[in-house]
Amino acid sequence: MNDERPTPPTTDKRVVNAQATVRKLKRLGVETRGLPSGIVRQRQKLREICKLHGVEPEYEV
């Protein structure tokens, strides 16, 4: 059985542009290694990292 609980859906429907956000965070000197491999979880994690550092994530248009 899978012990991992699914992450709750976010109210923000904008899609985080993962590559652009990672580049932005690296420019600011934020450690971005160890992100989950799944793109959905990765975007969720990037949102958390951005919130933690007070950075606005890059969104896909």
C-alpha distance (Angstrom), angle and dihedral (degrees) to the residues before:
residue distance angle dihedral
M1 . . .
N2 3.78 . .
D3 3.82 111.9 .
E4 3.79 93.1 -175.9
R5 3.79 111.2 102.4
P6 3.79 116.9 -139.7
T7 3.77 114.3 -109.7
P8 3.79 112.0 -106.3
P9 3.80 113.4 -104.3
T10 3.77 113.3 -99.1
T11 3.77 121.3 -123.9
D12 3.81 88.5 -136.5
K13 3.80 106.2 90.5
R14 3.82 95.6 -172.1
V15 3.79 114.1 111.1
V16 3.79 115.0 -122.6
N17 3.79 112.4 -128.2
A18 3.80 96.4 -133.6
Q19 3.82 98.9 -164.8
A20 3.79 95.2 47.9
T21 3.80 92.0 45.2
V22 3.82 92.6 50.0
R23 3.83 90.0 49.7
K24 3.80 90.6 49.8
L25 3.82 92.2 49.1
K26 3.82 92.0 47.7
R27 3.82 89.6 51.7
L28 3.79 87.8 55.3
G29 3.81 90.9 48.6
V30 3.81 96.8 -110.2
E31 3.82 116.6 150.7
T32 3.82 108.9 -116.1
R33 3.80 102.5 169.7
G34 3.79 119.5 117.2
L35 3.79 96.9 42.7
P36 3.82 115.1 158.7
S37 3.80 115.0 -95.3
G38 3.82 96.3 -129.8
I39 3.80 110.6 88.1
V40 3.82 95.1 -137.6
R41 3.81 93.3 50.6
Q42 3.79 89.1 42.1
R43 3.80 91.3 56.1
Q44 3.80 90.1 47.5
K45 3.80 90.5 50.9
L46 3.81 91.7 47.3
R47 3.81 89.4 53.3
E48 3.82 89.3 53.1
I49 3.82 92.7 47.3
C50 3.82 90.9 48.9
K51 3.80 92.1 48.6
L52 3.81 89.9 48.8
H53 3.81 92.0 53.6
G54 3.80 96.6 36.4
V55 3.80 92.9 -116.1
E56 3.82 123.8 141.2
P57 3.84 109.4 -126.0
E58 3.81 119.1 -127.2
Y59 3.80 111.7 -108.6
E60 3.80 131.0 -152.6
V61 3.78 112.9 -113.0
